[in-house]
Each structure stands twice: as C-alpha cells, then as structure tokens.
Amino acid sequence: MRATAHVASSCAEQRWRCMNQAAPNTKEHRPWAAPTISAYAAFDAGTESIAAARTFARDFLTQVQSHHGLPVSSRVLGTGQLVVSELVTNACKYAPGPCLVDLEIVGAMLVITVWDTDPHLPDARPADPERIGRHGLEIVLAVCDDFDVQREPVGKRIKVEIPLA
C-alpha cells in the first residue's frame, strides 16, 4: 500500500473536486465555509515510507502554494516535512502495519493527521540532552501549535496543527 507523491496528488485532486462539487442542499455543500485543501496517502511500515511521506508533504505544500495561491513559507515547508517524518518514523517503528497520512489546509493552519495500528498512546518524555534518540515526539511538540492523540477502534490517530504564517 505504499503511496507515491504522484498517487497522492491524484487522491488530493479527486478529493478536492468532490468537496467543491457537492450538490446544493447537502451536508457537504457549504458555500459559506472556506474550502479545505487536503490530500491523503497510505504508507507501508518500512523505513522507505518515511522518505516517501516526507516527499508527499513537500509536494502537497508546494501544490498549495502553486495551484491554490496560498503563501507557504520555507519555514512551514520544512516544519511540515519534519513533523510528517517524525510521526511516520514513530508509526513505522512502533506500529505493526501501515499508516495513513492526511494533510489539510484549514483556514490559516496546516493540519497533519497520522493514523497507525498501534493502540498505545505515545509518552512525552522530558527533554534530556544526554538521551540518544527518541526525541521525535519532543520535536513535534516543540514545533506545533496544537497536538491531539485519539485512540481509535484500531490503533490511534495523532493530529497536529502548524500555522501557515
């Protein structure tokens, strides 16, 4: 189930069209609400998925800027890739199965959601410069404005927000 940036872009375009072409008077048709720009992809548990997920995030943010005209600073581009990389690394390391990455622009926020098959919620450890490794969650918490973890019927879902500005 490894997704490439090309497949992910196709999913994003299809999802974008569906959200904007919903029939009037349906729950999905909300002309007063700003449309959400989003893309999603599934990745295997292998380490090659980490680089693929990072590329997926970069391509998504580049499309947000080039196709939709929203400003995406180099800081947000780098931070978004870093967060996706850390969350997918943890999913590949601790979850026995695939992970799903959902990227959205909601208002002025980049919302990153990663689902994996491990039901255990992550433990935030205090900063320890002597510790070798296991700093991924610490990094994510430091660079994101919002962090939420939900246990799902299968696995868990981690959702973070990064301001675009």
N, C-alpha and C positions, 0 to 999 in steps of 0.2 A: 504494500500500500504506500510505497514511497512516492511523494508528490514532487514534481519538479516545479521550478518557477513558471514554466510555460503552462503546465496543467493548472497551477494555482491561479494564474492570470485568467485563464478561461473560466474557472469557477467564479472568480471575482466579477468578471464581466456578466456572466449569466445571473448571478445573484443581484448585481446592481440593476440589470434590466428588470428582473422580476419585482424588485422593490419599487421601482419607479413606474411600472406599467400595471400596477394592481387596479382592478376595476373600481370606479367610484362607489361609494356607499359600502365598501368592505372594510374590515378591520385594518387591512394593510394600507389602504389608501388614506393618507393623512396629508393633504396639501398644505396644512398649516405648520407641519413639522419639517425641519430640515432633513433631507435625505441622508441616510447613513451610507458611507462608503465602506465596503467591507470585502474581505477575502478570507478563505479558509483552506487549509490543507491538512492531510494526514501524513504522518511520517512513521516509518518503522523504528524499532528500538535500537537500531545500530548507530554507531558513532558517526557514520557518514550522514545521518539525518540532521546532525547538529549544524553542519555547514549548509545543508540544503535549506533548513529552516531559517538560518541567518540570511541566505540569499533571497528566500521568499519574502522576508521582512523588508530587505533593502529594495527589492523590486516593487513591492506594494507601496512603500513610501515614495519611491520615485514616480510611480504612476499617479499617486495622489497629487503630487506637485505638477507633473507634466500634463495629465489628462483632465484634472479637475481644478487646476489653478490654485490650490491651497498652498500656503507657504509651509515648507518643511525645512527647518534649519539643519545645518550639518550636525549640530548637537543632537537634535531629535533623531536624525537618521542613524547616528552612531549609538545613541542610547537605546533606541528601539531594537536595533540588531543585537546589542549586548544583552538586553533583557530576554529577548526570544532565545538567544544562545544559552543563557544560564538556565532558563526554565526547561528548555528541551534537553539540555545536558542532564539536569536532575531527573527528568522523566526517563531518559534512556538509561540512566544509572540505577534508578530505584524501582521502576515500574516494569513488570513483565509483559510488555505488549506495545502496541502502537500508541502514539499520542496525536492529538488534534490541536492545531494552532488556528485561532480565529483572530484576525486583525480588523479593527474598526476605527473609523474616524467618527466620533460623536461630538458634535459641537467643536470645541477647540481642544479636544483630547484624543490622543491615541490610546485605544483600549486594546490590550493584549490579553487573550484568554488561552490558557493551555490546559487541556484535559489529558489525564493519563489513567492507567488502570490500577495504580497503587492507592488503596483506600487510606493509608496513613497520612495524616496531615504533617506538613514539614515543621520542624522545630527551628525557630530563630535562635541562633546562638549569639552570645555576646561577642563583640569584636575581640579578637585575640591575634595580635601580630605574630605570635610565636607558632600559631597553628598552621600547619601546611595543608593547603586545600580546604575544601568545604566552606568556601566563602561565597558561593553563588547566591544563596538567599540573602545574605548580608548585603551584597552588592545590589540586588534587586530592591530591597527595602530602602537602601540609601538613595537610589535614583528615581524612584516612582513616587507620585503624589498619593496614590491610593493602592491598597493591597487587600485582597479578599480571597479566602480559601473556603470552598464549599465541598463537603463530602457528597458524592453522587451515589446513585444505586450501584454503579460500578465505578470505582476509582474516585478521583477528586478533580475539581476544577479550580485553577488559580487564575484570578483576574487582577490585572494591574492597570493603572492609568498614568499616562505621561502627557503633560501639557505640550501642545504644538508650539507655543510661543516661548 
